Amino acid sequence: MSNEYVLIQAQGDGLGQIAVSNNVINHIVMITVNESKYVFFDDGNVKKSLSIKNTGTSLLVDLKVRVQYGKDVDRVCKKLQEELQRSIELMVDYKSTEVNLNVVGFKFN
């Protein structure tokens, strides 16, 4: 399988192979970030702000985000990381996800 899919279950497990498209992961990340009150995609451009890499053993999600001015950056980002990991685990049953948030600025309104 190419890198455009995340392998959930290998074929050797007896029930066949299960894979999920990276577009599904993109959509889950977009929904989760849009539900957040204090974190926003950089300049509202999802394609430039989101990068997903499948290493074979884990899923790496890199995001460039802006945080609402006046909010605790560390607390808000940790909460979003936990929500993203939980959402991916619940929706596609993939437990090995690493979420890296790069705060590139603040939103002032």
C-alpha positions in Angstrom: 0.0 0.0 0.0 1.2 3.5 -0.8 1.5 6.3 1.8 -1.9 7.7 0.9 -3.4 5.1 3.2 -3.1 4.3 6.9 -2.9 0.5 7.6 -5.2 -0.3 10.5 -5.0 -4.0 10.3 -2.5 -6.1 8.4 -3.6 -9.0 6.2 -1.9 -11.5 8.4 -4.3 -11.1 11.3 -6.8 -13.5 9.6 -9.6 -11.1 8.9 -8.1 -9.3 5.9 -6.5 -6.0 5.5 -8.1 -2.8 6.7 -6.8 0.6 5.5 -8.1 4.2 5.8 -7.4 6.9 3.3 -5.4 9.9 4.5 -8.3 12.1 3.3 -10.4 10.6 6.1 -7.7 11.5 8.6 -7.5 15.0 7.1 -11.3 15.4 7.6 -11.2 14.2 11.2 -8.4 16.7 12.0 -10.3 19.5 10.3 -13.5 18.8 12.2 -11.7 18.6 15.5 -9.8 21.8 15.0 -12.9 23.6 13.8 -14.7 22.5 17.0 -12.0 24.1 19.1 -12.8 27.6 20.4 -9.2 28.8 20.8 -7.1 27.1 18.1 -7.3 28.0 14.4 -5.6 26.8 11.3 -2.8 29.2 10.1 -4.5 31.8 7.8 -7.5 29.5 7.5 -5.7 27.5 4.9 -6.0 23.8 5.8 -3.8 22.4 3.0 -0.8 24.5 4.0 -1.4 24.0 7.7 -1.9 20.2 7.8 0.6 17.4 7.1 0.0 13.7 7.7 2.7 11.1 7.4 2.3 7.4 7.7 5.6 5.8 9.0 4.2 2.3 9.0 4.2 2.0 12.7 2.6 5.3 13.6 0.8 8.2 12.2 2.4 11.7 12.4 0.0 14.7 12.2 1.8 18.1 12.0 -0.3 21.2 12.3 0.5 24.9 12.0 -2.0 26.7 14.2 -2.8 30.1 15.7 -4.0 30.4 19.3 -6.6 32.9 20.5 -4.8 35.9 22.1 -4.9 35.8 25.9 -5.3 32.0 26.3 -2.8 29.7 27.9 -1.0 28.3 24.8 0.4 25.2 26.5 -2.9 24.1 28.1 -4.9 24.8 24.9 -2.5 23.0 22.7 -2.3 19.9 25.0 -6.1 19.7 25.1 -6.2 19.9 21.3 -3.6 17.2 21.0 -5.5 14.9 23.3 -8.8 15.6 21.4 -7.1 14.8 18.1 -5.6 11.5 19.3 -8.9 10.5 20.9 -10.9 11.4 17.7 -8.6 9.4 15.5 -8.6 6.5 17.8 -12.4 6.5 18.2 -13.3 7.0 14.5 -10.7 4.8 12.8 -9.5 2.6 15.7 -5.8 3.6 15.2 -4.0 4.0 18.5 -0.5 5.0 17.5 -0.9 8.7 16.6 1.5 11.5 17.3 0.2 15.1 17.0 2.7 17.9 16.7 1.3 21.5 16.9 3.4 24.4 15.7 2.1 27.7 17.0 2.9 30.3 14.3 1.0 33.2 15.8 -2.1 34.5 17.6 -5.6 35.4 16.6 -6.5 38.8 18.0 -10.3 39.0 17.6 
